[in-house]
Amino acid sequence: MDVRTSDGSMHLIVCRCEEVSLAQLEEACREGMDTVRQLKMATRVTMGACQGRVCRQVVESWFYSQYPAARREAELLSQRPPVRPVTFGQLAEGGPL
């Protein structure tokens, strides 16, 4: 998703849940983040409501294509489904889940 900034330039949103842009990922890498997990901790990418189900694969692919010499982690970023699915109706009722 392309979004215009206040100066009229374009930037690409990679993680819609946390509104993390590609520019933020690039900046974090310039600041020394050298694994995908460090990138996650520095920018909150993949930490939103979807828990990485939407953006995790894109982030990992981008990172390793930009930094092929980067050390690969034994465990890639994980996805975390909700503990128990809850419907919007249950949330609207406000009762116990």
Secondary structure, 3 states (H helix, E strand, C coil): CEEECCCCCEEEEEECCCCEEHHHHHHHHHCCCCCHHHHHHHHCCCCCCCCCCCCHHHHHHHHHHHCCCCCCCCCCCCCCCCCCCCCHHHHHHCCCC
